[in-house]
Amino acid sequence: MSIFKSLKANPSNSSANTALLMRNLYFVRAAFALVWALGLLSLKTLPALVPILLILYPAFDAGSSLYDAYVHRASKNTLAQKTNGVISFLAVLAVLVVISMGVPAILRVFGVWAILTGAIELVTAIRRWKELRGQAALVFGGAVSILGGSSFIVLAGHSTSGLNSLAGYALMGSWQFLFSALRLIKQARQNTLTDLH
């Protein structure tokens, strides 16, 4: 039985399934951020492929946010995830608009996007603390995202700034999601035991 079927078939076990689904999402996001960062760093000699990566990152975040909202649909409190998805989709459009304007414009778009999504991530992680725990890394990640986004905007004013800072940001995100996924393994087990009693 798939996790999705289990979620529908066993509503009494929903907290454990939510933890499992979020754990899987965090593992996927960790792997994606790692591959994306390594790809960005390695494609300096193939600049024609860099725009694809710059569009792909916020697009993947938009999809992840909507999936997150789907997983938490029973809570009727998915405004933050949906808002994050919309902001990430708007970031995709913004990157498409400024992609030919150079690195400073791209850094500014990523900066604004990181600040907005970081603020949402921070608030969401704090609100989920009682339900899922395992959110410390996401609280930290939200704060880092806000600081990172601010630094992108500052760096955009320097003519020597490149895209390496974006790769560093993605690597930090990879660690954050990996840590959260590992924490949720334990939380999923605890929730399963609680739901069975």
HUZIRA-V746441 format. One record per residue. PHI is phi in whole degrees, -180 to 180 (999 if undefined). PSI is psi in radians with two decimals (* if undefined). D_FIRST is the distance of its C-alpha to the first C-alpha in Angstrom with 2 decimals. Layout:
# HUZIRA-V746441
phi=PHI psi=PSI d_first=D_FIRST
phi=PHI psi=PSI d_first=D_FIRST
This chain:
# HUZIRA-V746441
phi=999 psi=2.28 d_first=0.00
phi=-72 psi=2.86 d_first=3.80
phi=-62 psi=-0.67 d_first=6.62
phi=-64 psi=-0.75 d_first=8.18
phi=-65 psi=-0.67 d_first=6.18
phi=-63 psi=-0.68 d_first=6.40
phi=-63 psi=-0.68 d_first=9.90
phi=-77 psi=-0.63 d_first=10.78
phi=-79 psi=-0.43 d_first=9.71
phi=-127 psi=1.25 d_first=11.38
phi=-60 psi=-0.47 d_first=14.51
phi=-70 psi=-0.30 d_first=16.29
phi=-105 psi=0.42 d_first=14.20
phi=-67 psi=-0.60 d_first=14.92
phi=-67 psi=-0.66 d_first=17.39
phi=-67 psi=-0.74 d_first=15.17
phi=-67 psi=-0.64 d_first=12.52
phi=-61 psi=-0.78 d_first=15.62
phi=-62 psi=-0.70 d_first=16.97
phi=-66 psi=-0.77 d_first=13.93
phi=-65 psi=-0.71 d_first=13.99
phi=-69 psi=-0.64 d_first=17.75
phi=-59 psi=-0.81 d_first=17.78
phi=-63 psi=-0.73 d_first=15.95
phi=-62 psi=-0.75 d_first=18.37
phi=-65 psi=-0.66 d_first=21.27
phi=-63 psi=-0.77 d_first=20.53
phi=-64 psi=-0.75 d_first=20.49
phi=-66 psi=-0.64 d_first=23.63
phi=-63 psi=-0.80 d_first=25.32
phi=-65 psi=-0.75 d_first=24.88
phi=-62 psi=-0.81 d_first=26.03
phi=-62 psi=-0.68 d_first=29.06
phi=-64 psi=-0.87 d_first=30.07
phi=-63 psi=-0.70 d_first=29.94
phi=-63 psi=-0.80 d_first=31.71
phi=-63 psi=-0.79 d_first=34.46
phi=-65 psi=-0.66 d_first=35.09
phi=-64 psi=-0.76 d_first=35.15
phi=-63 psi=-0.71 d_first=37.68
phi=-69 psi=-0.56 d_first=39.85
phi=-89 psi=-0.22 d_first=39.84
phi=-96 psi=0.30 d_first=40.54
phi=-61 psi=-0.53 d_first=43.99
phi=-84 psi=-0.12 d_first=45.53
phi=-126 psi=1.18 d_first=43.47
phi=-60 psi=-0.36 d_first=44.19
phi=-67 psi=-0.42 d_first=43.08
phi=-90 psi=-0.28 d_first=39.41
phi=-61 psi=-0.76 d_first=39.71
phi=-56 psi=-0.60 d_first=39.57
phi=-62 psi=-0.76 d_first=36.12
phi=-65 psi=-0.70 d_first=34.86
phi=-65 psi=-0.53 d_first=36.70
phi=-81 psi=-0.64 d_first=35.00
phi=-66 psi=-0.62 d_first=31.54
phi=-63 psi=-0.97 d_first=31.46
phi=-67 psi=-0.50 d_first=31.90
phi=-65 psi=-0.75 d_first=29.76
phi=-65 psi=-0.68 d_first=26.78
phi=-63 psi=-0.69 d_first=27.61
phi=-61 psi=-0.82 d_first=27.69
phi=-63 psi=-0.70 d_first=24.21
phi=-64 psi=-0.67 d_first=22.89
phi=-66 psi=-0.71 d_first=24.72
phi=-68 psi=-0.64 d_first=23.29
phi=-65 psi=-0.74 d_first=19.70
phi=-57 psi=-0.78 d_first=20.80
phi=-62 psi=-0.67 d_first=22.21
phi=-64 psi=-0.77 d_first=19.00
phi=-61 psi=-0.65 d_first=17.11
phi=-98 psi=0.31 d_first=20.08
phi=-60 psi=-0.53 d_first=20.68
phi=-66 psi=-0.43 d_first=20.41
phi=-78 psi=-0.20 d_first=23.37
phi=58 psi=0.35 d_first=25.53
phi=-132 psi=1.20 d_first=27.17
phi=-117 psi=0.30 d_first=26.19
phi=-60 psi=-0.71 d_first=29.73
phi=-63 psi=-0.79 d_first=30.09
phi=-65 psi=-0.73 d_first=27.06
phi=-66 psi=-0.69 d_first=28.14
phi=-63 psi=-0.74 d_first=31.70
phi=-62 psi=-0.70 d_first=30.75
phi=-63 psi=-0.73 d_first=28.98
phi=-65 psi=-0.76 d_first=32.16
phi=-62 psi=-0.73 d_first=34.42
phi=-66 psi=-0.65 d_first=32.54
phi=-65 psi=-0.70 d_first=32.75
phi=-65 psi=-0.57 d_first=36.46
phi=-65 psi=-0.66 d_first=36.79
phi=-59 psi=-0.83 d_first=35.59
phi=-63 psi=-0.71 d_first=38.31
phi=-65 psi=-0.72 d_first=40.85
phi=-62 psi=-0.72 d_first=40.21
phi=-60 psi=-0.64 d_first=40.73
phi=-72 psi=-0.73 d_first=44.01
phi=-98 psi=-0.01 d_first=45.40
phi=-57 psi=-0.54 d_first=44.13
phi=-90 psi=-0.03 d_first=47.58
phi=-90 psi=-0.12 d_first=49.47
phi=106 psi=3.03 d_first=48.84
phi=-61 psi=-0.75 d_first=47.17
phi=-56 psi=-0.75 d_first=48.76
phi=-66 psi=-0.68 d_first=47.32
phi=-65 psi=-0.74 d_first=43.83
phi=-63 psi=-0.65 d_first=44.12
phi=-65 psi=-0.74 d_first=45.17
phi=-62 psi=-0.84 d_first=42.18
phi=-64 psi=-0.58 d_first=39.77
phi=-64 psi=-0.86 d_first=41.84
phi=-63 psi=-0.76 d_first=41.58
phi=-60 psi=-0.80 d_first=37.87
phi=-64 psi=-0.68 d_first=37.26
phi=-65 psi=-0.83 d_first=39.39
phi=-66 psi=-0.84 d_first=37.69
phi=-70 psi=-0.56 d_first=34.08
phi=-64 psi=-0.71 d_first=35.08
phi=-64 psi=-0.73 d_first=36.56
phi=-66 psi=-0.75 d_first=33.42
phi=-62 psi=-0.72 d_first=31.24
phi=-62 psi=-0.84 d_first=33.71
phi=-65 psi=-0.75 d_first=33.73
phi=-63 psi=-0.77 d_first=29.94
phi=-62 psi=-0.71 d_first=29.43
phi=-65 psi=-0.71 d_first=32.14
phi=-69 psi=-0.53 d_first=30.68
phi=-85 psi=-0.07 d_first=27.20
phi=-55 psi=-0.78 d_first=28.80
phi=-68 psi=-0.63 d_first=28.47
phi=-76 psi=-0.85 d_first=24.80
phi=-112 psi=-0.30 d_first=23.36
phi=50 psi=-2.63 d_first=26.40
phi=51 psi=0.39 d_first=25.99
phi=-107 psi=0.01 d_first=27.88
phi=-57 psi=-0.74 d_first=31.19
phi=-66 psi=-0.57 d_first=30.66
phi=-74 psi=-0.58 d_first=29.88
phi=-63 psi=-0.83 d_first=33.02
phi=-61 psi=-0.75 d_first=34.92
phi=-64 psi=-0.69 d_first=33.36
phi=-62 psi=-0.75 d_first=34.38
phi=-65 psi=-0.75 d_first=37.89
phi=-64 psi=-0.65 d_first=38.07
phi=-63 psi=-0.72 d_first=36.95
phi=-64 psi=-0.78 d_first=39.81
phi=-67 psi=-0.72 d_first=42.26
phi=-63 psi=-0.77 d_first=41.02
phi=-61 psi=-0.69 d_first=41.34
phi=-64 psi=-0.69 d_first=44.83
phi=-68 psi=-0.59 d_first=45.77
phi=-61 psi=-0.75 d_first=44.68
phi=-65 psi=-0.72 d_first=47.06
phi=-65 psi=-0.79 d_first=49.83
phi=-63 psi=-0.51 d_first=49.26
phi=-62 psi=-0.36 d_first=49.48
phi=-83 psi=-0.07 d_first=53.15
phi=-105 psi=2.26 d_first=53.93
phi=-66 psi=-0.36 d_first=54.75
phi=-91 psi=-0.04 d_first=53.37
phi=-68 psi=2.43 d_first=49.84
phi=-122 psi=-2.86 d_first=47.08
phi=-94 psi=0.03 d_first=43.33
phi=-60 psi=-0.57 d_first=42.80
phi=-64 psi=-0.54 d_first=42.33
phi=-68 psi=-0.66 d_first=39.24
phi=-65 psi=-0.72 d_first=37.74
phi=-63 psi=-0.69 d_first=38.57
phi=-63 psi=-0.76 d_first=36.92
phi=-66 psi=-0.67 d_first=33.67
phi=-64 psi=-0.69 d_first=33.81
phi=-63 psi=-0.72 d_first=34.26
phi=-64 psi=-0.64 d_first=31.25
phi=-62 psi=-0.80 d_first=29.18
phi=-62 psi=-0.76 d_first=30.27
phi=-60 psi=-0.83 d_first=29.62
phi=-70 psi=-0.63 d_first=25.97
phi=-64 psi=-0.79 d_first=25.38
phi=-62 psi=-0.75 d_first=27.01
phi=-65 psi=-0.69 d_first=25.03
phi=-63 psi=-0.76 d_first=21.68
phi=-65 psi=-0.66 d_first=22.92
phi=-65 psi=-0.63 d_first=24.09
phi=-75 psi=-0.28 d_first=20.79
phi=-61 psi=-0.84 d_first=19.11
phi=-66 psi=-0.72 d_first=21.42
phi=-64 psi=-0.68 d_first=21.08
phi=-62 psi=-0.71 d_first=17.28
phi=-65 psi=-0.76 d_first=17.98
phi=-64 psi=-0.73 d_first=20.86
phi=-65 psi=-0.63 d_first=19.08
phi=-62 psi=-0.79 d_first=16.39
phi=-64 psi=-0.70 d_first=19.40
phi=-66 psi=-0.77 d_first=21.26
phi=-67 psi=-0.46 d_first=18.63
phi=-80 psi=-0.24 d_first=18.33
phi=-104 psi=* d_first=22.14
